[in-house]
Amino acid sequence: MTSTMDPAGHSPAEVPEYPMPRAEGCPFDPPPALRELQEQARVTRVKLWDGTTPWLVTRHADQRAVLTDRRVSADMTHPTYPRQAAGGGGTLSFIGMDDPEHARLRRMVGPAFMVKRVEEMRPMVQAIVDDAIDAMLAGPNPTDLVEAFALPVPSLVICKLLDVPYGDHDFFQANSRTMINRNSTPDERTSASARLAEYLGALVARKLEKPGDDLLSRLGEKIKAGDLTVRQATEMAVLLLIAGHETTANMIALSTALLLRNPDQLAMLRESDDPALARSAVEEMLRYLNITHGGRRRVALEDLEVAGCPVKAGEGLVIPNDIANRDPEAFPDPDRLDITRSARHHVAFGFGVHQCLGQPLARLELEIVYRSLYRRVPNLALATDFEKVPFKHDGFVYGVYELPVSW
Amino acid sequence: MKVFVDEDKCCGAGSCVLSAPEVFDQRDDDGVVVLLDAEPAEHLHAAVREAVQVCPAAAITLA
């Protein structure tokens, strides 16, 4: 290999830009250019929005190795960290930190998302889903599934967990959308982040005075004990509120769109009483759709090798989980949607110590939606041409802006 | 089969509990792994192997 060529054979002028566009008419599949890179090389250079050229890791096994490598950092304040975009402010709490501080902060909110605590939330989540279906069926037909169902359900759940007033949902949903839109200007993103921080900071202050039985009040106890600053608690609250509603909302709407295009899989899910099939469908939908499409971002702290490719200290790493979840080395016949397959080893929640903390809650919400929505609304259908469905090609979190449905 | 867990490595994602709830639990204080059964019966071995495979922090090892 010569020093001017990268492993995929690109000269510096030919380094492909990342992220890449999806193919017309294939909104559920990774970009074709990204798939070509995966076939060409396990590690290859890409060019980001700011002109930097970090390494992109294409294979499932290598991505898992990088994301568990302690010589690789998630520190968003590192000068050569490959950022998704300019602006936004802050580090998004422990997501952008390394251990031991990352672990210390993450473990403060860990108990709320433990499998057994989340399982205790099942009746509450089921009631929210049932009520949302009732409300949708009592409303106009056709309707937009995103506004009528996909967005309210996880927003109501995370509001309960944090004791954020659901009446403020327009405010926090709009600001979250600005923060995760690729086309927002740096100023827009920074002000949206500041507005959310101000709002949640005020809520944390109220919880300090009048604690209740909710996660923000438990962070208040940590503040009083001197383990956490108000600012750190506020950053965590912003992270949990955004991560708690945007991601699951997008999964609900996008997977419903995918199931409506795959009626055999939808029928299997609707007609089965087996909770194991619903849980298996959750994993397959996560694998197939994998809504965080911007690639995990890391920076090497030492010289190291990734799949035989030398990476120097200070170089950035981009780890796109969407392509790993379609890696034929990890999933046979990866483009076939099969809700019965064993897909638990997908990396839709990331991998390594930063893997999604809220995954038990996301799984519970999706499982209940999959077992409820399609049975209660067995004739659910797309109320527009599929070609007209607006996909979020400009978002850090993928999904649909709206999904017109009828029944 | 002997199961070992490294509490320091654990990030509390709960993956192991989903795979093998008979063998793994999480600590009330911080969500860190609790090993319920260090020598699980044979019918649990497949589930434990899955837990090892999906653990994001490589905190579970087998001997």
Interface residues (C-beta under 8 A of the other chain):
Chain A: L67 T68 A103 R106 R107 M108 G110 P111 F113 M114 V115 K116 V118 R344 H345 F349 G350 F351 G352 V353 H354 Q355 C356 L357 Q359 P360 R363
Chain B: K9 C11 G12 A13 G14 S15 V17 L18 S19 P21 D25 Q26 D28 D29 D30 G31 V32 E50 Q53 V54 P56 A57 A58
